[in-house]
Every structure is written in C-alpha cells, then in structure tokens.
C-alpha cells in the first residue's frame, strides 16, 4: 500500500503585477507565474465588489483547462470606485491627471477581487474593500506624480506604495495591502484552507 504523504498543492499566480508577486514572496510562498491575455470587460449591471469578484473569477476560468493535478491558480483584479463609477487604468497622461484631480480631497473605495481555483474544481471567490482618504492636492503635485511615476498600469492612476501614496493618503479604512493589489490576510486564510500553507 502506498503510504507516501500527500503533496502540497502547487500555487500558480496568474498576474503580471510586480506588487502581487512581492506580496506572495513576502508571505514566504513558492509559486509559478503564468500569464495570458484575458478580456477584462464586465456586465454593466455589476457594481463595486461584484465587478472585482467577476473579473477575478473570469480570469481564473481562462486558466482552468491547463491546470495540472494538484495545482491551484490565484487570480486577482483591483478596481478603484469613486461613488459608483469605476476608474480604470488611464490611457495617457491627460486621463491620469484628470482622474487624480477627481480623487484629490475626497474619499474613494478600492476593491480587490480574488479567485482561487484548484485543478479538482474547488473554487473560492471573494473581495476585500478599503476606503482611502486623499488630502487636497495641487495641480503641480498631480502633474509631478504622473510625469515621474507614470501610473498607467494602475487602476485609478495611482499606487499607494508610490510617492503620491506618501503625500496624499491621510487615512485608510481597511487593508493597505488590498490597495496595493492583494488582501494578503484573506489570501493566507484561504490558501490554508486549500492546504497550500
């Protein structure tokens, strides 16, 4: 009879985000990175956390056919909401400046949706919310940030870990790491349930 101990599930990170990679590495996790293009459109009736969860699950479904036995794929999507409007990644400097001008002096919400999908079909989807408060910013400050940090790969045109996070964010209600792109406290709990940690 084979009494070999069960192997730990292998984690696959399906994200090109250097911030998500760093956070998983900081947790001490071993993982493999796989990337592919996935459509990031979503149904119009979805709102806030529903959008982030939908996109994370949609991305995971694209990887499902290629998962080997024992593998678990982690996908995530972060969105910035001002009221009920989603502020996506800016297409150019002008749009980035315009977004930050709308965010300055106000509070907004950041949602990160996460999906963990195992090769055996087990799946969990969740989202975490953080409310972010920005102090009023001058046009010069906004233009300096956009020009020097080029936040074109970031929802809402900013990264909390960047210069603008240091000078603009006055208060957070929720997880800072969620704003960076991964609610690691919840991810750790769910990975433990999957037997990864």
Order of alpha helices (4+ residues) and beta strands (2+ residues): beta-alpha-beta-alpha-beta-beta-alpha-beta-beta-alpha-alpha-beta-alpha-alpha
